[in-house]
Amino acid sequence: MDSLMIVYFFILGLVFGSFFNVIGLRVPVNQSIFFPRSHCPSCKHQLRWFELIPLLSFLLLNGKCKQCKSKLSVLYPITEILTGALFAYSYMKIGWDIDLLFVLLFISLMIIITVTDIIYMLIPDRILLFFCSVFIFLRIFYPTNPWWDFIVGAIIGFSLLLFIAIISKGAMGGGDVKLFFVIGLILGTKLSLLTFILATILGAIYGIFIIIVGKYKKRKPIPFGPFISLASIISLFYGNVIISWYFGVLL
């Protein structure tokens, strides 16, 4: 039965991942997420039901539009698989608990803003405001321990990134600053700070990598949102283990 539930959450994640692609592609350019129906970005061919099956359609169509044969972005199946895997893993780690709702919503936000930041170098206020409202509402009924930690975490996360944005003269985007406020609502103070440290390390590793392989381009900004998303998910699942390990090494 547990295996069936894991498969169920994986499939659920595939479906939501497909929807997150739509949100990530349309919201930043002020398009409706419902109309017009999904279509090929090249020839505008309106996709039929068998072309909209998450992951499976991409594989069966060999990653190409059925009408014009233009290649489809690999971001679509990657987002779907990643969301499916994270939804299934969340259930495996947490089971049926109210915390599962928090985690699935948090993962959903991270997936969406990763798509928007990769495609448009933008983390839309509308997306952040929606999730921020939901998280604050949920925290009223299911607060952190201590209860004030989510408030302090949000304020410190926002203030830290705002300070960096100011001293870096805009190198840190406003979307990243506001995103850390929302992250603080879920992760609290300690894990929000860990997320920032991990995101900085991951971003630096990626920067060194693209320099080594010769892909670095001067004055071309690198989206920081994906690194924040990865770091926040690591902190979500393993943050306390990492912190305990770190202080154990120091002591």
Stockholm file with secondary structure:
# STOCKHOLM 1.0

chainA/1-251         MDSLMIVYFFILGLVFGSFFNVIGLRVPVNQSIFFPRSHCPSCKHQLRWFELIPLLSFLLLNGKCKQCKSKLSVLYPITEILTGALFAYSYMKIGWDIDLLFVLLFISLMIIITVTDIIYMLIPDRILLFFCSVFIFLRIFYPTNPWWDFIVGAIIGFSLLLFIAIISKGAMGGGDVKLFFVIGLILGTKLSLLTFILATILGAIYGIFIIIVGKYKKRKPIPFGPFISLASIISLFYGNVIISWYFGVLL
#=GR chainA/1-251 SS CHHHHHHHHHHHHHHHHHHHHHHHHHGGGTCCSSSSCCBCTTTCCBCCGGGCSTTHHHHHTTTBCTTTCCBCCTHHHHHHHHHHHHHHHHHHHHCSSHHHHHHHHHHHHHHHHHHHHHHHSCCCHHHHHHHHHHHHHHHHHSCCSSTTHHHHHHHHHHHHHHHHHHHTTTSSCHHHHHHHHHHHHHHHHHHHHHHHHHHHHHHHHHHHHHHHTTCCCTTCCCCSHHHHHHHHHHHHHHHHHHHHHHHHHHC
#=GC SS_cons         CHHHHHHHHHHHHHHHHHHHHHHHHHGGGTCCSSSSCCBCTTTCCBCCGGGCSTTHHHHHTTTBCTTTCCBCCTHHHHHHHHHHHHHHHHHHHHCSSHHHHHHHHHHHHHHHHHHHHHHHSCCCHHHHHHHHHHHHHHHHHSCCSSTTHHHHHHHHHHHHHHHHHHHTTTSSCHHHHHHHHHHHHHHHHHHHHHHHHHHHHHHHHHHHHHHHTTCCCTTCCCCSHHHHHHHHHHHHHHHHHHHHHHHHHHC
//
